[in-house]
Amino acid sequence: MDLAKLRESHKKKLAEYEQRLKHIDDSDTRHFRQEGNGPLSDITEEIKAEYHRHIQTYAAIIAEIDAILGV
């Protein structure tokens, strides 16, 4: 895969994560996890933080590819 195709692939992934994050915020979606027989834990903020990390990572990679390609 050449850099231009890789860049486009990463831009699509970045947009997907931004859309997922927007959906969580817009719909006030909550995510829960149960460990063993314990109570449910709200993990929504953990998921949102993970999406933010993915967005930052893809943005940084795209910036590096842009620098290499001179975009």
KADACOR-V151595 format. One record per pair of residues at least 6 apart in sequence whose ideal C-beta (glycine too) atoms are under 6 Angstrom apart, sorted by sequence separation. I is the first residue (numbers start at 0). GAP is how many residues later the second one is. If there is no record, write none. Layout:
I	GAP
I	GAP
This chain:
33	6
31	8
32	8
31	10
32	10
30	12
30	13
29	14
30	16
20	30
19	31
16	34
16	37
16	38
13	44
12	45
9	48
9	51
9	52
6	55
6	58
2	62
2	66
